[in-house]
Amino acid sequence: MRRIAGIALALMVLAGPARAVNPDEQLADPKLEARAAKLSRELRCVVCQNQTIDDSDAALAHDLRVILRERIAAGDTDDEAVAYLVARYGSFVELRPPLRADTMFLWFGPLALLLVGGAAAFVYVRGRSPRRASALSAAEEAEFAELMKTDEAS
């Protein structure tokens, strides 16, 4: 039983993250393939949204991997290959889009929403009037005085 548990533990430790890159997509030149693999870890699958194109099994991610490798094989620099994909698919394809005019909302949108929500909560809390106890009527005053007398007497 220990041997089986040891083998299972070794397999879990040795199992790395699954990659969706197919062998037929890889470039023959190891240096070019290393560049492509590095770049594809920085590009987002626009279908899966929170996966890199390396990790995604989506058909569009496959197309992006192929296009990226074609551009690198054609002699594009890393920046040129990424710029080509950004031109076709928009800044959303970058996992870490640079700070530019068209990506300002990606960078500062969450902070703006947090500030607006905080301001709205502040205005809401500040605008609420505190609950005041209403004055007692003459009959309630008399009843209260009577209850206090009986309480003091006991």
DOMIKE-514678 format. One line per field, with one value per atom (N, C-alpha, C): residue number from 1; residue in one letter; atom name; z, y, x. Coordinates in nm, 2 decimals. Layout:
REM DOMIKE-514678
n = (NUM ...);
res = (A ...);
atom = (CA ...);
zz = (Z ...);
yy = (Y ...);
xx = (X ...);
REM end
This chain:
REM DOMIKE-514678
n = (1 1 1 2 2 2 3 3 3 4 4 4 5 5 5 6 6 6 7 7 7 8 8 8 9 9 9 10 10 10 11 11 11 12 12 12 13 13 13 14 14 14 15 15 15 16 16 16 17 17 17 18 18 18 19 19 19 20 20 20 21 21 21 22 22 22 23 23 23 24 24 24 25 25 25 26 26 26 27 27 27 28 28 28 29 29 29 30 30 30 31 31 31 32 32 32 33 33 33 34 34 34 35 35 35 36 36 36 37 37 37 38 38 38 39 39 39 40 40 40 41 41 41 42 42 42 43 43 43 44 44 44 45 45 45 46 46 46 47 47 47 48 48 48 49 49 49 50 50 50 51 51 51 52 52 52 53 53 53 54 54 54 55 55 55 56 56 56 57 57 57 58 58 58 59 59 59 60 60 60 61 61 61 62 62 62 63 63 63 64 64 64 65 65 65 66 66 66 67 67 67 68 68 68 69 69 69 70 70 70 71 71 71 72 72 72 73 73 73 74 74 74 75 75 75 76 76 76 77 77 77 78 78 78 79 79 79 80 80 80 81 81 81 82 82 82 83 83 83 84 84 84 85 85 85 86 86 86 87 87 87 88 88 88 89 89 89 90 90 90 91 91 91 92 92 92 93 93 93 94 94 94 95 95 95 96 96 96 97 97 97 98 98 98 99 99 99 100 100 100 101 101 101 102 102 102 103 103 103 104 104 104 105 105 105 106 106 106 107 107 107 108 108 108 109 109 109 110 110 110 111 111 111 112 112 112 113 113 113 114 114 114 115 115 115 116 116 116 117 117 117 118 118 118 119 119 119 120 120 120 121 121 121 122 122 122 123 123 123 124 124 124 125 125 125 126 126 126 127 127 127 128 128 128 129 129 129 130 130 130 131 131 131 132 132 132 133 133 133 134 134 134 135 135 135 136 136 136 137 137 137 138 138 138 139 139 139 140 140 140 141 141 141 142 142 142 143 143 143 144 144 144 145 145 145 146 146 146 147 147 147 148 148 148 149 149 149 150 150 150 151 151 151 152 152 152 153 153 153 154 154 154);
res = (M M M R R R R R R I I I A A A G G G I I I A A A L L L A A A L L L M M M V V V L L L A A A G G G P P P A A A R R R A A A V V V N N N P P P D D D E E E Q Q Q L L L A A A D D D P P P K K K L L L E E E A A A R R R A A A A A A K K K L L L S S S R R R E E E L L L R R R C C C V V V V V V C C C Q Q Q N N N Q Q Q T T T I I I D D D D D D S S S D D D A A A A A A L L L A A A H H H D D D L L L R R R V V V I I I L L L R R R E E E R R R I I I A A A A A A G G G D D D T T T D D D D D D E E E A A A V V V A A A Y Y Y L L L V V V A A A R R R Y Y Y G G G S S S F F F V V V E E E L L L R R R P P P P P P L L L R R R A A A D D D T T T M M M F F F L L L W W W F F F G G G P P P L L L A A A L L L L L L L L L V V V G G G G G G A A A A A A A A A F F F V V V Y Y Y V V V R R R G G G R R R S S S P P P R R R R R R A A A S S S A A A L L L S S S A A A A A A E E E E E E A A A E E E F F F A A A E E E L L L M M M K K K T T T D D D E E E A A A S S S);
atom = (N CA C N CA C N CA C N CA C N CA C N CA C N CA C N CA C N CA C N CA C N CA C N CA C N CA C N CA C N CA C N CA C N CA C N CA C N CA C N CA C N CA C N CA C N CA C N CA C N CA C N CA C N CA C N CA C N CA C N CA C N CA C N CA C N CA C N CA C N CA C N CA C N CA C N CA C N CA C N CA C N CA C N CA C N CA C N CA C N CA C N CA C N CA C N CA C N CA C N CA C N CA C N CA C N CA C N CA C N CA C N CA C N CA C N CA C N CA C N CA C N CA C N CA C N CA C N CA C N CA C N CA C N CA C N CA C N CA C N CA C N CA C N CA C N CA C N CA C N CA C N CA C N CA C N CA C N CA C N CA C N CA C N CA C N CA C N CA C N CA C N CA C N CA C N CA C N CA C N CA C N CA C N CA C N CA C N CA C N CA C N CA C N CA C N CA C N CA C N CA C N CA C N CA C N CA C N CA C N CA C N CA C N CA C N CA C N CA C N CA C N CA C N CA C N CA C N CA C N CA C N CA C N CA C N CA C N CA C N CA C N CA C N CA C N CA C N CA C N CA C N CA C N CA C N CA C N CA C N CA C N CA C N CA C N CA C N CA C N CA C N CA C N CA C N CA C N CA C N CA C N CA C N CA C N CA C N CA C N CA C N CA C N CA C N CA C N CA C N CA C N CA C N CA C N CA C N CA C);
zz = (0.00 0.00 0.00 0.08 0.08 -0.06 -0.12 -0.25 -0.35 -0.35 -0.44 -0.40 -0.28 -0.23 -0.27 -0.26 -0.30 -0.45 -0.53 -0.68 -0.71 -0.65 -0.68 -0.64 -0.53 -0.49 -0.58 -0.63 -0.72 -0.85 -0.90 -1.02 -1.01 -0.90 -0.88 -0.87 -0.81 -0.80 -0.93 -1.01 -1.14 -1.25 -1.23 -1.33 -1.33 -1.44 -1.45 -1.51 -1.53 -1.58 -1.73 -1.76 -1.90 -2.00 -2.10 -2.21 -2.33 -2.39 -2.51 -2.64 -2.63 -2.76 -2.81 -2.94 -3.00 -3.07 -3.08 -3.14 -3.29 -3.36 -3.50 -3.50 -3.39 -3.39 -3.36 -3.30 -3.26 -3.38 -3.36 -3.46 -3.45 -3.57 -3.57 -3.50 -3.51 -3.45 -3.30 -3.21 -3.06 -3.01 -3.07 -3.02 -3.06 -3.18 -3.22 -3.14 -3.11 -3.04 -2.89 -2.84 -2.70 -2.70 -2.80 -2.81 -2.82 -2.91 -2.93 -2.80 -2.73 -2.60 -2.50 -2.49 -2.40 -2.43 -2.56 -2.59 -2.57 -2.60 -2.59 -2.44 -2.35 -2.21 -2.16 -2.25 -2.22 -2.30 -2.38 -2.46 -2.40 -2.40 -2.34 -2.45 -2.42 -2.51 -2.50 -2.61 -2.60 -2.58 -2.60 -2.57 -2.42 -2.37 -2.23 -2.13 -2.17 -2.10 -1.99 -1.91 -1.80 -1.82 -1.94 -1.98 -2.08 -2.08 -2.19 -2.31 -2.42 -2.54 -2.54 -2.45 -2.43 -2.36 -2.26 -2.17 -2.23 -2.33 -2.38 -2.49 -2.48 -2.59 -2.69 -2.68 -2.77 -2.91 -3.01 -3.15 -3.18 -3.12 -3.15 -3.09 -2.97 -2.91 -3.00 -3.06 -3.15 -3.27 -3.32 -3.43 -3.39 -3.27 -3.22 -3.21 -3.16 -3.15 -3.28 -3.38 -3.52 -3.58 -3.57 -3.62 -3.56 -3.43 -3.35 -3.41 -3.42 -3.47 -3.61 -3.69 -3.83 -3.84 -3.76 -3.76 -3.71 -3.61 -3.56 -3.66 -3.73 -3.83 -3.95 -3.97 -4.09 -4.05 -3.93 -3.90 -3.81 -3.77 -3.68 -3.55 -3.49 -3.35 -3.26 -3.13 -3.04 -3.03 -3.03 -3.03 -3.16 -3.27 -3.40 -3.40 -3.35 -3.35 -3.26 -3.14 -3.05 -3.10 -3.16 -3.22 -3.33 -3.41 -3.51 -3.45 -3.35 -3.28 -3.22 -3.16 -3.09 -3.20 -3.32 -3.42 -3.47 -3.47 -3.52 -3.41 -3.29 -3.18 -3.07 -3.07 -2.97 -2.85 -2.77 -2.65 -2.55 -2.56 -2.47 -2.48 -2.59 -2.61 -2.53 -2.48 -2.39 -2.25 -2.18 -2.04 -1.95 -1.98 -1.91 -2.01 -2.05 -2.15 -2.10 -2.19 -2.14 -2.11 -2.04 -2.00 -2.12 -2.19 -2.30 -2.29 -2.38 -2.37 -2.39 -2.48 -2.50 -2.40 -2.31 -2.20 -2.06 -2.06 -1.93 -1.84 -1.91 -1.83 -1.77 -1.85 -1.79 -1.67 -1.66 -1.55 -1.43 -1.47 -1.36 -1.34 -1.42 -1.41 -1.27 -1.23 -1.10 -0.98 -0.99 -0.88 -0.89 -1.01 -1.03 -0.97 -1.00 -0.95 -0.80 -0.74 -0.60 -0.54 -0.59 -0.54 -0.55 -0.67 -0.69 -0.59 -0.57 -0.47 -0.33 -0.29 -0.16 -0.14 -0.24 -0.23 -0.22 -0.29 -0.28 -0.15 -0.09 0.04 0.15 0.13 0.22 0.22 0.10 0.08 0.14 0.12 0.17 0.32 0.38 0.53 0.59 0.53 0.58 0.57 0.46 0.44 0.53 0.59 0.67 0.80 0.84 0.96 1.08 1.19 1.30 1.35 1.40 1.45 1.59 1.60 1.73 1.80 1.93 2.00 2.00 1.97 1.96 2.11 2.12 2.26 2.30 2.43 2.48 2.49 2.47 2.49 2.64 2.68 2.82 2.89 2.81 2.87 2.89 2.80 2.81 2.92 2.94 3.06 3.19 3.20 3.32 3.35 3.24 3.26 3.30 3.24 3.28 3.42 3.47 3.60 3.70 3.66 3.75 3.76 3.64 3.64 3.73 3.72 3.80 3.95 3.99 4.13 4.18 4.10 4.15 4.15 4.06 4.06 4.19 4.23 4.34 4.47 4.47 4.59 4.61 4.52 4.54 4.57);
yy = (-0.12 0.00 0.13 0.12 0.23 0.26 0.15 0.16 0.24 0.20 0.26 0.41 0.44 0.58 0.66 0.60 0.66 0.69 0.60 0.61 0.72 0.72 0.82 0.96 0.97 1.10 1.15 1.06 1.09 1.14 1.07 1.11 1.25 1.28 1.41 1.52 1.49 1.59 1.62 1.51 1.52 1.58 1.57 1.61 1.76 1.82 1.97 2.02 2.14 2.20 2.15 2.12 2.07 2.19 2.16 2.26 2.22 2.31 2.28 2.29 2.32 2.33 2.20 2.18 2.05 2.04 1.92 1.90 1.96 1.95 2.00 2.15 2.22 2.37 2.42 2.33 2.38 2.40 2.50 2.53 2.43 2.40 2.31 2.37 2.50 2.56 2.58 2.52 2.53 2.67 2.76 2.89 2.97 2.95 3.02 2.97 2.84 2.78 2.83 2.85 2.91 3.05 3.13 3.27 3.26 3.17 3.16 3.12 3.02 2.97 3.09 3.16 3.28 3.38 3.41 3.51 3.46 3.33 3.28 3.27 3.27 3.28 3.42 3.52 3.66 3.70 3.61 3.64 3.57 3.64 3.59 3.52 3.41 3.35 3.44 3.50 3.59 3.51 3.38 3.30 3.26 3.21 3.17 3.28 3.39 3.51 3.51 3.40 3.40 3.29 3.25 3.15 3.21 3.16 3.20 3.12 3.16 3.08 2.95 2.94 2.81 2.71 2.76 2.68 2.64 2.72 2.70 2.60 2.52 2.43 2.48 2.61 2.67 2.68 2.67 2.68 2.81 2.92 3.05 3.06 3.00 2.99 2.92 2.81 2.73 2.82 2.90 2.99 3.10 3.15 3.25 3.19 3.07 3.01 2.99 2.94 2.92 3.06 3.16 3.29 3.34 3.33 3.38 3.31 3.18 3.10 3.13 3.16 3.20 3.33 3.43 3.56 3.55 3.47 3.45 3.38 3.28 3.21 3.30 3.40 3.49 3.60 3.60 3.70 3.81 3.82 3.93 3.92 4.04 4.05 4.01 4.00 3.97 4.08 4.20 4.32 4.32 4.29 4.30 4.19 4.07 3.96 3.99 4.04 4.08 4.19 4.29 4.41 4.36 4.26 4.21 4.15 4.07 4.01 4.11 4.22 4.32 4.40 4.42 4.49 4.42 4.28 4.20 4.18 4.16 4.12 4.22 4.33 4.43 4.41 4.51 4.51 4.40 4.35 4.25 4.12 4.10 3.97 3.97 4.09 4.09 4.07 3.98 3.95 4.08 4.15 4.27 4.38 4.44 4.55 4.67 4.73 4.85 4.97 5.06 5.18 5.27 5.28 5.37 5.43 5.52 5.59 5.49 5.39 5.29 5.18 5.17 5.07 5.14 5.26 5.33 5.27 5.23 5.17 5.04 4.96 4.83 4.85 4.96 4.98 5.05 5.15 5.24 5.22 5.13 5.11 5.05 4.95 4.89 4.99 5.07 5.17 5.28 5.32 5.42 5.36 5.24 5.18 5.17 5.14 5.13 5.27 5.37 5.51 5.55 5.53 5.57 5.49 5.36 5.29 5.34 5.37 5.42 5.56 5.64 5.77 5.76 5.67 5.64 5.59 5.50 5.45 5.56 5.65 5.76 5.86 5.89 5.98 5.92 5.79 5.72 5.72 5.68 5.68 5.82 5.91 6.05 6.11 6.08 6.14 6.08 5.97 5.91 5.99 6.02 6.09 5.99 6.03 5.94 5.92 5.81 5.78 5.85 5.93 6.00 5.94 5.93 5.88 5.98 5.94 6.03 6.07 6.19 6.23 6.15 6.13 6.05 6.14 6.09 6.16 6.18 6.26 6.28 6.15 6.07 5.94 5.85 5.85 5.76 5.80 5.94 5.99 5.95 5.96 5.92 5.77 5.69 5.54 5.51 5.58 5.56 5.60 5.71 5.75 5.65 5.60 5.50 5.37 5.33 5.21 5.23 5.35 5.38 5.38 5.43 5.43 5.28 5.20 5.06 4.99 5.02 4.96 5.00 5.12 5.17 5.12 5.09 5.04 4.90 4.82 4.68 4.66);
xx = (0.08 0.00 0.09 0.20 0.29 0.35 0.38 0.44 0.35 0.22 0.12 0.11 0.10 0.09 0.21 0.33 0.45 0.46 0.41 0.41 0.31 0.19 0.09 0.14 0.21 0.26 0.37 0.45 0.56 0.50 0.40 0.33 0.27 0.21 0.14 0.25 0.36 0.47 0.53 0.55 0.62 0.53 0.40 0.30 0.30 0.34 0.34 0.21 0.20 0.08 0.06 -0.06 -0.09 -0.08 -0.01 0.00 -0.08 -0.14 -0.23 -0.15 -0.02 0.06 0.08 0.03 0.05 0.19 0.24 0.37 0.38 0.27 0.27 0.27 0.25 0.25 0.39 0.48 0.61 0.70 0.79 0.89 1.00 1.07 1.18 1.30 1.33 1.44 1.41 1.49 1.47 1.47 1.56 1.57 1.44 1.39 1.27 1.15 1.15 1.04 1.04 1.16 1.17 1.12 1.15 1.09 0.94 0.89 0.75 0.68 0.74 0.68 0.68 0.78 0.79 0.68 0.67 0.57 0.42 0.40 0.27 0.22 0.31 0.28 0.24 0.26 0.23 0.10 0.04 -0.07 -0.20 -0.31 -0.43 -0.52 -0.58 -0.68 -0.80 -0.85 -0.96 -1.09 -1.09 -1.21 -1.22 -1.11 -1.10 -1.08 -1.02 -1.00 -0.90 -0.89 -0.79 -0.69 -0.67 -0.57 -0.48 -0.36 -0.27 -0.30 -0.25 -0.28 -0.21 -0.10 -0.03 -0.12 -0.20 -0.28 -0.41 -0.46 -0.60 -0.61 -0.72 -0.75 -0.84 -0.88 -0.98 -0.92 -1.00 -0.96 -0.89 -0.94 -0.88 -0.74 -0.72 -0.59 -0.49 -0.54 -0.46 -0.42 -0.51 -0.49 -0.38 -0.40 -0.31 -0.16 -0.15 -0.02 0.04 -0.04 0.01 0.06 -0.03 0.01 0.13 0.14 0.26 0.39 0.38 0.50 0.53 0.43 0.45 0.52 0.48 0.55 0.69 0.72 0.85 0.94 0.88 0.96 0.98 0.90 0.91 1.02 1.07 1.17 1.13 1.01 0.96 1.03 1.05 1.10 0.99 1.02 0.91 0.81 0.86 0.76 0.68 0.74 0.66 0.55 0.59 0.49 0.38 0.40 0.30 0.22 0.28 0.21 0.12 0.16 0.07 -0.06 -0.04 -0.16 -0.25 -0.19 -0.26 -0.34 -0.28 -0.35 -0.47 -0.46 -0.57 -0.68 -0.64 -0.73 -0.75 -0.68 -0.69 -0.60 -0.60 -0.51 -0.55 -0.67 -0.72 -0.64 -0.57 -0.49 -0.37 -0.33 -0.21 -0.25 -0.18 -0.21 -0.17 -0.07 -0.03 -0.02 -0.14 -0.13 -0.06 0.02 0.10 0.00 0.05 -0.03 -0.03 -0.15 -0.17 -0.30 -0.34 -0.47 -0.58 -0.56 -0.67 -0.68 -0.58 -0.59 -0.60 -0.63 -0.65 -0.76 -0.87 -0.98 -0.94 -0.86 -0.81 -0.73 -0.65 -0.56 -0.63 -0.71 -0.77 -0.92 -0.99 -1.13 -1.17 -1.10 -1.13 -1.12 -1.01 -0.99 -1.11 -1.14 -1.25 -1.38 -1.41 -1.53 -1.53 -1.42 -1.41 -1.43 -1.37 -1.39 -1.53 -1.60 -1.74 -1.82 -1.80 -1.88 -1.86 -1.73 -1.71 -1.77 -1.77 -1.83 -1.98 -2.04 -2.19 -2.23 -2.15 -2.17 -2.16 -2.06 -2.04 -2.16 -2.20 -2.32 -2.44 -2.46 -2.58 -2.58 -2.47 -2.46 -2.47 -2.40 -2.41 -2.54 -2.62 -2.75 -2.86 -2.84 -2.94 -2.95 -3.07 -3.09 -3.10 -3.04 -3.04 -3.18 -3.22 -3.35 -3.36 -3.46 -3.48 -3.61 -3.60 -3.71 -3.82 -3.94 -4.05 -4.10 -4.15 -4.19 -4.31 -4.32 -4.44 -4.56 -4.67 -4.80 -4.82 -4.92 -4.95 -4.99 -5.07 -5.12 -5.00 -4.91 -4.79 -4.70 -4.69 -4.61 -4.67 -4.80 -4.87 -4.85 -4.87 -4.85 -4.71 -4.61 -4.47 -4.44 -4.50 -4.48 -4.54 -4.66 -4.72 -4.64 -4.58 -4.50 -4.37 -4.32 -4.19 -4.23 -4.35 -4.39 -4.40 -4.47 -4.49 -4.35 -4.26 -4.13 -4.05 -4.06 -3.99 -4.05 -4.18 -4.24 -4.20 -4.17 -4.14 -4.00);
REM end
